[in-house]
Amino acid sequence: MIMPKNRLINVKNTQMNDDIFIIIYISSFLAGADDTVDAELKRVTFEPKLITVAEELMQVNGIVETRKRGPVYIY
C-alpha cells in the first residue's frame, strides 16, 4: 500500500471556533518499542461460527444442554 508522505488533519478548536490544520509527516515517524509489528496486525484471529453467543459460551465452559426443545406451533 502506498502512503502519502504527509497528511493534513483538521482539528476543531472549541475556544475560538476556528479550524486548525496540522500537517503530520509520516515519513519522520520511527517504530518504537511500544508499536505493534505489521505481522501481528495482519494476523487473522476471528473464526466465524454458526452458533449463538450463549451456545459458544456453553461449549467453552463445558456445559452440556440435555433438555429437549418443546414443540413450536405456528398458526
VOKOL-671362 format. One record per residue: residue number from 1; residue in one letter; x, y, z of N, C-alpha, C in turn. Coordinates in steps of 0.02 Angstrom, whole numbers, plus 50000, padded with zeros to 5 digits. Example, Ala and Ser with C-alpha at 12.3 -4.5 7.8 and 13.67 -1.06 7.14 Angstrom:
<atom num="1" residu="A" n_u="50660" n_v="49716" n_w="50390" ca_u="50615" ca_v="49775" ca_w="50390" c_u="50660" c_v="49835" c_w="50390"/>
<atom num="2" residu="S" n_u="50642" n_v="49888" n_w="50354" ca_u="50684" ca_v="49947" ca_w="50357" c_u="50645" c_v="50002" c_w="50394"/>
# end
This chain:
<atom num="1" residu="M" n_u="50043" n_v="49941" n_w="50000" ca_u="50000" ca_v="50000" ca_w="50000" c_u="50045" c_v="50062" c_w="50000"/>
<atom num="2" residu="I" n_u="50029" n_v="50109" n_w="49958" ca_u="50069" ca_v="50170" ca_w="49954" c_u="50038" c_v="50223" c_w="49998"/>
<atom num="3" residu="M" n_u="50077" n_v="50250" n_w="50044" ca_u="50053" ca_v="50301" ca_w="50090" c_u="50079" c_v="50369" c_w="50067"/>
<atom num="4" residu="P" n_u="50040" n_v="50421" n_w="50075" ca_u="50066" ca_v="50488" ca_w="50059" c_u="50120" c_v="50507" c_w="50108"/>
<atom num="5" residu="K" n_u="50165" n_v="50552" n_w="50086" ca_u="50220" ca_v="50571" ca_w="50130" c_u="50197" c_v="50615" c_w="50188"/>
<atom num="6" residu="N" n_u="50143" n_v="50650" n_w="50179" ca_u="50116" ca_v="50690" ca_w="50234" c_u="50040" c_v="50689" c_w="50231"/>
<atom num="7" residu="R" n_u="50010" n_v="50704" n_w="50286" ca_u="49937" ca_v="50701" ca_w="50292" c_u="49913" c_v="50766" c_w="50325"/>
<atom num="8" residu="L" n_u="49859" n_v="50793" n_w="50300" ca_u="49830" ca_v="50854" ca_w="50328" c_u="49771" c_v="50835" c_w="50372"/>
<atom num="9" residu="I" n_u="49773" n_v="50854" n_w="50435" ca_u="49721" ca_v="50837" ca_w="50483" c_u="49686" c_v="50901" c_w="50506"/>
<atom num="10" residu="N" n_u="49619" n_v="50900" n_w="50505" ca_u="49579" ca_v="50956" ca_w="50527" c_u="49560" c_v="50946" c_w="50600"/>
<atom num="11" residu="V" n_u="49578" n_v="50992" n_w="50644" ca_u="49563" ca_v="50987" ca_w="50715" c_u="49519" c_v="51047" c_w="50733"/>
<atom num="12" residu="K" n_u="49462" n_v="51032" n_w="50765" ca_u="49416" ca_v="51086" ca_w="50785" c_u="49442" c_v="51119" c_w="50849"/>
<atom num="13" residu="N" n_u="49446" n_v="51184" n_w="50848" ca_u="49464" ca_v="51222" ca_w="50908" c_u="49400" c_v="51248" c_w="50939"/>
<atom num="14" residu="T" n_u="49382" n_v="51222" n_w="50997" ca_u="49317" ca_v="51239" ca_w="51027" c_u="49317" c_v="51308" c_w="51059"/>
<atom num="15" residu="Q" n_u="49374" n_v="51335" n_w="51076" ca_u="49376" ca_v="51401" ca_w="51109" c_u="49367" c_v="51458" c_w="51060"/>
<atom num="16" residu="M" n_u="49398" n_v="51453" n_w="51001" ca_u="49397" ca_v="51508" ca_w="50954" c_u="49352" c_v="51497" c_w="50894"/>
<atom num="17" residu="N" n_u="49320" n_v="51437" n_w="50890" ca_u="49277" ca_v="51419" ca_w="50833" c_u="49315" c_v="51423" c_w="50767"/>
<atom num="18" residu="D" n_u="49379" n_v="51410" n_w="50769" ca_u="49420" ca_v="51408" ca_w="50708" c_u="49445" c_v="51337" c_w="50698"/>
<atom num="19" residu="D" n_u="49457" n_v="51321" n_w="50636" ca_u="49486" ca_v="51256" ca_w="50620" c_u="49562" c_v="51262" c_w="50618"/>
<atom num="20" residu="I" n_u="49596" n_v="51215" n_w="50649" ca_u="49669" ca_v="51214" ca_w="50649" c_u="49690" c_v="51156" c_w="50605"/>
<atom num="21" residu="F" n_u="49733" n_v="51169" n_w="50558" ca_u="49758" ca_v="51117" ca_w="50513" c_u="49828" c_v="51098" c_w="50535"/>
<atom num="22" residu="I" n_u="49838" n_v="51033" n_w="50547" ca_u="49902" ca_v="51007" ca_w="50569" c_u="49928" c_v="50961" c_w="50515"/>
<atom num="23" residu="I" n_u="49990" n_v="50971" n_w="50496" ca_u="50022" ca_v="50927" ca_w="50446" c_u="50066" c_v="50878" c_w="50484"/>
<atom num="24" residu="I" n_u="50053" n_v="50814" n_w="50473" ca_u="50092" ca_v="50762" ca_w="50505" c_u="50135" c_v="50729" c_w="50452"/>
<atom num="25" residu="Y" n_u="50199" n_v="50727" n_w="50463" ca_u="50245" ca_v="50697" ca_w="50416" c_u="50255" c_v="50624" c_w="50437"/>
<atom num="26" residu="I" n_u="50224" n_v="50578" n_w="50399" ca_u="50226" ca_v="50508" ca_w="50415" c_u="50296" c_v="50479" c_w="50406"/>
<atom num="27" residu="S" n_u="50332" n_v="50504" n_w="50358" ca_u="50399" ca_v="50477" ca_w="50345" c_u="50447" c_v="50491" c_w="50403"/>
<atom num="28" residu="S" n_u="50431" n_v="50539" n_w="50445" ca_u="50476" ca_v="50555" ca_w="50501" c_u="50463" c_v="50511" c_w="50562"/>
<atom num="29" residu="F" n_u="50410" n_v="50470" n_w="50562" ca_u="50396" ca_v="50427" ca_w="50619" c_u="50440" c_v="50365" c_w="50617"/>
<atom num="30" residu="L" n_u="50466" n_v="50347" n_w="50673" ca_u="50506" ca_v="50286" ca_w="50679" c_u="50471" c_v="50238" c_w="50726"/>
<atom num="31" residu="A" n_u="50475" n_v="50174" n_w="50710" ca_u="50442" ca_v="50123" ca_w="50752" c_u="50479" c_v="50119" c_w="50819"/>
<atom num="32" residu="G" n_u="50440" n_v="50119" n_w="50873" ca_u="50468" ca_v="50115" ca_w="50940" c_u="50454" c_v="50048" c_w="50972"/>
<atom num="33" residu="A" n_u="50471" n_v="50042" n_w="51035" ca_u="50462" ca_v="49979" ca_w="51072" c_u="50389" c_v="49964" c_w="51085"/>
<atom num="34" residu="D" n_u="50347" n_v="50015" n_w="51090" ca_u="50276" ca_v="50006" ca_w="51105" c_u="50233" c_v="49996" c_w="51043"/>
<atom num="35" residu="D" n_u="50261" n_v="50002" n_w="50984" ca_u="50223" ca_v="49994" ca_w="50922" c_u="50210" c_v="49921" c_w="50906"/>
<atom num="36" residu="T" n_u="50154" n_v="49907" n_w="50874" ca_u="50136" ca_v="49839" ca_w="50854" c_u="50167" c_v="49824" c_w="50786"/>
<atom num="37" residu="V" n_u="50196" n_v="49766" n_w="50779" ca_u="50229" ca_v="49747" ca_w="50716" c_u="50175" c_v="49730" c_w="50664"/>
<atom num="38" residu="D" n_u="50193" n_v="49736" n_w="50600" ca_u="50146" ca_v="49726" ca_w="50545" c_u="50118" c_v="49655" c_w="50543"/>
<atom num="39" residu="A" n_u="50159" n_v="49606" n_w="50560" ca_u="50135" ca_v="49536" ca_w="50558" c_u="50079" c_v="49524" c_w="50608"/>
<atom num="40" residu="E" n_u="50083" n_v="49556" n_w="50665" ca_u="50030" ca_v="49549" ca_w="50716" c_u="49966" c_v="49583" c_w="50694"/>
<atom num="41" residu="L" n_u="49971" n_v="49638" n_w="50658" ca_u="49912" ca_v="49674" ca_w="50634" c_u="49876" c_v="49634" c_w="50579"/>
<atom num="42" residu="K" n_u="49913" n_v="49597" n_w="50539" ca_u="49884" ca_v="49560" ca_w="50483" c_u="49861" c_v="49490" c_w="50503"/>
<atom num="43" residu="R" n_u="49875" n_v="49468" n_w="50564" ca_u="49856" ca_v="49401" ca_w="50585" c_u="49781" c_v="49397" c_w="50595"/>
<atom num="44" residu="V" n_u="49749" n_v="49346" n_w="50567" ca_u="49677" ca_v="49336" ca_w="50572" c_u="49662" c_v="49299" c_w="50636"/>
<atom num="45" residu="T" n_u="49619" n_v="49328" n_w="50678" ca_u="49602" ca_v="49298" ca_w="50743" c_u="49529" c_v="49280" c_w="50749"/>
<atom num="46" residu="F" n_u="49488" n_v="49298" n_w="50700" ca_u="49416" ca_v="49285" ca_w="50704" c_u="49399" c_v="49224" c_w="50662"/>
<atom num="47" residu="E" n_u="49361" n_v="49177" n_w="50691" ca_u="49337" ca_v="49119" ca_w="50655" c_u="49260" c_v="49120" c_w="50658"/>
<atom num="48" residu="P" n_u="49226" n_v="49129" n_w="50601" ca_u="49153" ca_v="49131" ca_w="50602" c_u="49123" c_v="49063" c_w="50619"/>
<atom num="49" residu="K" n_u="49070" n_v="49064" n_w="50659" ca_u="49035" ca_v="49003" ca_w="50680" c_u="48960" c_v="49014" c_w="50673"/>
<atom num="50" residu="L" n_u="48924" n_v="48959" n_w="50661" ca_u="48852" ca_v="48964" ca_w="50653" c_u="48817" c_v="48945" c_w="50718"/>
<atom num="51" residu="I" n_u="48839" n_v="48974" n_w="50773" ca_u="48806" ca_v="48962" ca_w="50838" c_u="48797" c_v="49029" c_w="50872"/>
<atom num="52" residu="T" n_u="48752" n_v="49030" n_w="50921" ca_u="48740" ca_v="49092" ca_w="50958" c_u="48795" c_v="49103" c_w="51009"/>
<atom num="53" residu="V" n_u="48797" n_v="49162" n_w="51037" ca_u="48847" ca_v="49178" ca_w="51088" c_u="48837" c_v="49134" c_w="51149"/>
<atom num="54" residu="A" n_u="48774" n_v="49122" n_w="51168" ca_u="48760" ca_v="49079" ca_w="51226" c_u="48784" c_v="49008" c_w="51215"/>
<atom num="55" residu="E" n_u="48774" n_v="48982" n_w="51154" ca_u="48796" ca_v="48914" ca_w="51138" c_u="48873" c_v="48910" c_w="51139"/>
<atom num="56" residu="E" n_u="48906" n_v="48962" n_w="51113" ca_u="48979" ca_v="48962" ca_w="51113" c_u="49007" c_v="48965" c_w="51184"/>
<atom num="57" residu="L" n_u="48977" n_v="49005" n_w="51227" ca_u="48999" ca_v="49007" ca_w="51297" c_u="48987" c_v="48941" c_w="51332"/>
<atom num="58" residu="M" n_u="48932" n_v="48907" n_w="51316" ca_u="48919" ca_v="48841" ca_w="51346" c_u="48972" c_v="48791" c_w="51323"/>
<atom num="59" residu="Q" n_u="48993" n_v="48794" n_w="51260" ca_u="49044" ca_v="48748" ca_w="51236" c_u="49111" c_v="48762" c_w="51269"/>
<atom num="60" residu="V" n_u="49129" n_v="48825" n_w="51277" ca_u="49193" ca_v="48843" ca_w="51307" c_u="49196" c_v="48821" c_w="51380"/>
<atom num="61" residu="N" n_u="49140" n_v="48828" n_w="51416" ca_u="49139" ca_v="48811" ca_w="51487" c_u="49120" c_v="48738" c_w="51501"/>
<atom num="62" residu="G" n_u="49108" n_v="48699" n_w="51448" ca_u="49094" ca_v="48628" ca_w="51457" c_u="49024" c_v="48613" c_w="51482"/>
<atom num="63" residu="I" n_u="48977" n_v="48657" n_w="51470" ca_u="48908" ca_v="48647" ca_w="51491" c_u="48871" c_v="48609" c_w="51437"/>
<atom num="64" residu="V" n_u="48838" n_v="48553" n_w="51455" ca_u="48801" ca_v="48513" ca_w="51406" c_u="48727" c_v="48522" c_w="51419"/>
<atom num="65" residu="E" n_u="48689" n_v="48541" n_w="51368" ca_u="48617" ca_v="48550" ca_w="51374" c_u="48583" c_v="48484" c_w="51359"/>
<atom num="66" residu="T" n_u="48547" n_v="48457" n_w="51408" ca_u="48514" ca_v="48392" ca_w="51399" c_u="48439" c_v="48400" c_w="51389"/>
<atom num="67" residu="R" n_u="48411" n_v="48459" n_w="51399" ca_u="48339" ca_v="48469" ca_w="51389" c_u="48323" c_v="48470" c_w="51316"/>
<atom num="68" residu="K" n_u="48263" n_v="48447" n_w="51299" ca_u="48241" ca_v="48448" ca_w="51230" c_u="48195" c_v="48507" c_w="51220"/>
<atom num="69" residu="R" n_u="48197" n_v="48535" n_w="51160" ca_u="48155" ca_v="48592" ca_w="51145" c_u="48084" c_v="48570" c_w="51137"/>
<atom num="70" residu="G" n_u="48038" n_v="48609" n_w="51164" ca_u="47967" ca_v="48594" ca_w="51158" c_u="47941" c_v="48607" c_w="51088"/>
<atom num="71" residu="P" n_u="47881" n_v="48583" n_w="51074" ca_u="47853" ca_v="48593" ca_w="51008" c_u="47835" c_v="48666" c_w="50996"/>
<atom num="72" residu="V" n_u="47842" n_v="48687" n_w="50933" ca_u="47825" ca_v="48755" ca_w="50913" c_u="47766" c_v="48751" c_w="50866"/>
<atom num="73" residu="Y" n_u="47713" n_v="48787" n_w="50882" ca_u="47653" ca_v="48788" ca_w="50842" c_u="47647" c_v="48855" c_w="50807"/>
<atom num="74" residu="I" n_u="47640" n_v="48854" n_w="50741" ca_u="47631" ca_v="48915" ca_w="50702" c_u="47561" c_v="48915" c_w="50674"/>
<atom num="75" residu="Y" n_u="47523" n_v="48966" n_w="50690" ca_u="47454" ca_v="48971" ca_w="50666" c_u="47448" c_v="49019" c_w="50610"/>
# end
